[in-house]
Amino acid sequence: MKSYLRCLRAHRGMNDDECRMLSKSYLQCRMDKNLMAPDEMKNLGYDNTPQALAAAAAAGHAPSTNATTTNKTPEGGNK
């Protein structure tokens, strides 16, 4: 968690891909150690399917192929 916060500070508050990967590994670690309920990474905003990448590109975002965010409601619809 501290490395993620350092990354955010280094990138001036922007959630850069490097910082997102740190966040993703932190969440995976929590799930591995049963500190949070297991869930799919796509449900946590780490969806890198071709459809999600295309949707992000169409929305004007330039995500890397490593990670993207999605805006989904708990019911699975778009915000």
VOPAGU-2260 file (C-alpha; in pm, 1 decimal, decimal comma):
REM VOPAGU-2260
SITE   aa  ch    i         X         Y         Z
SITE  MET   A    0       0,0       0,0       0,0
SITE  LYS   A    1     282,2     238,5      81,8
SITE  SER   A    2     444,5     177,8    -255,7
SITE  TYR   A    3     112,3     261,3    -426,1
SITE  LEU   A    4      86,4     589,5    -234,9
SITE  ARG   A    5     449,4     673,6    -319,6
SITE  CYS   A    6     370,3     602,1    -684,5
SITE  LEU   A    7      68,2     834,3    -675,4
SITE  ARG   A    8     283,3    1109,5    -525,3
SITE  ALA   A    9     553,6    1053,2    -788,0
SITE  HIS   A   10     296,2    1079,1   -1066,1
SITE  ARG   A   11     132,0    1386,0    -908,6
SITE  GLY   A   12    -191,1    1212,7    -817,1
SITE  MET   A   13    -249,3    1054,8   -1157,8
SITE  ASN   A   14    -335,4     685,4   -1140,2
SITE  ASP   A   15     -66,8     584,8   -1389,7
SITE  ASP   A   16     -46,3     226,4   -1520,5
SITE  GLU   A   17     249,7     163,1   -1290,5
SITE  CYS   A   18      41,7     271,4    -990,2
SITE  ARG   A   19    -257,8      67,3   -1108,0
SITE  MET   A   20     -43,3    -245,4   -1121,3
SITE  LEU   A   21      68,7    -182,7    -763,0
SITE  SER   A   22    -293,4    -140,8    -660,0
SITE  LYS   A   23    -391,5    -458,2    -844,5
SITE  SER   A   24    -117,5    -662,4    -677,4
SITE  TYR   A   25    -219,5    -522,3    -337,2
SITE  LEU   A   26    -581,2    -629,4    -391,0
SITE  GLN   A   27    -470,4    -971,7    -515,3
SITE  CYS   A   28    -255,0   -1014,6    -204,7
SITE  ARG   A   29    -552,2    -926,6      17,7
SITE  MET   A   30    -765,9   -1184,5    -160,5
SITE  ASP   A   31    -490,0   -1448,7    -140,7
SITE  LYS   A   32    -462,2   -1396,7     234,9
SITE  ASN   A   33    -841,1   -1397,7     284,0
SITE  LEU   A   34    -844,5   -1035,4     398,6
SITE  MET   A   35   -1115,5    -956,5     147,2
SITE  ALA   A   36   -1368,2   -1161,3     -42,9
SITE  PRO   A   37   -1225,5   -1312,0    -361,8
SITE  ASP   A   38   -1350,6   -1142,3    -676,0
SITE  GLU   A   39   -1255,9   -1121,2   -1039,9
SITE  MET   A   40   -1022,4    -836,0   -1124,8
SITE  LYS   A   41   -1263,3    -714,1   -1392,3
SITE  ASN   A   42   -1517,3    -651,3   -1115,0
SITE  LEU   A   43   -1258,5    -439,0    -935,9
SITE  GLY   A   44   -1190,8    -217,0   -1236,2
SITE  TYR   A   45    -904,4    -412,1   -1391,9
SITE  ASP   A   46   -1073,4    -525,4   -1710,6
SITE  ASN   A   47    -836,1    -568,3   -2002,5
SITE  THR   A   48   -1051,7    -766,5   -2241,8
SITE  PRO   A   49   -1045,2    -652,2   -2605,4
SITE  GLN   A   50   -1400,2    -517,1   -2569,1
SITE  ALA   A   51   -1307,3    -306,0   -2266,3
SITE  LEU   A   52    -994,3    -175,0   -2437,6
SITE  ALA   A   53   -1195,7     -79,9   -2747,0
SITE  ALA   A   54   -1463,3      89,6   -2536,4
SITE  ALA   A   55   -1200,7     289,6   -2346,5
SITE  ALA   A   56   -1031,3     393,4   -2671,0
SITE  ALA   A   57   -1366,6     500,5   -2816,6
SITE  ALA   A   58   -1434,2     706,6   -2504,0
SITE  GLY   A   59   -1112,2     900,7   -2562,2
SITE  HIS   A   60    -901,5     723,6   -2302,3
SITE  ALA   A   61    -563,6     584,3   -2395,2
SITE  PRO   A   62    -529,5     277,5   -2174,1
SITE  SER   A   63    -237,4      43,8   -2196,8
SITE  THR   A   64    -292,4    -323,7   -2262,7
SITE  ASN   A   65    -195,7    -390,2   -1899,7
SITE  ALA   A   66    -495,0    -235,7   -1723,9
SITE  THR   A   67    -804,0     -27,2   -1779,0
SITE  THR   A   68   -1087,8      99,2   -1570,7
SITE  THR   A   69   -1454,6      50,7   -1630,9
SITE  ASN   A   70   -1747,9     237,2   -1484,8
SITE  LYS   A   71   -1997,5     -27,8   -1390,6
SITE  THR   A   72   -2284,3     -16,9   -1148,0
SITE  PRO   A   73   -2324,4    -309,6    -906,3
SITE  GLU   A   74   -2597,1    -440,4   -1135,7
SITE  GLY   A   75   -2349,9    -459,2   -1423,2
SITE  GLY   A   76   -2477,6    -160,1   -1621,7
SITE  ASN   A   77   -2280,1     142,9   -1728,9
SITE  LYS   A   78   -2275,1     458,8   -1522,9
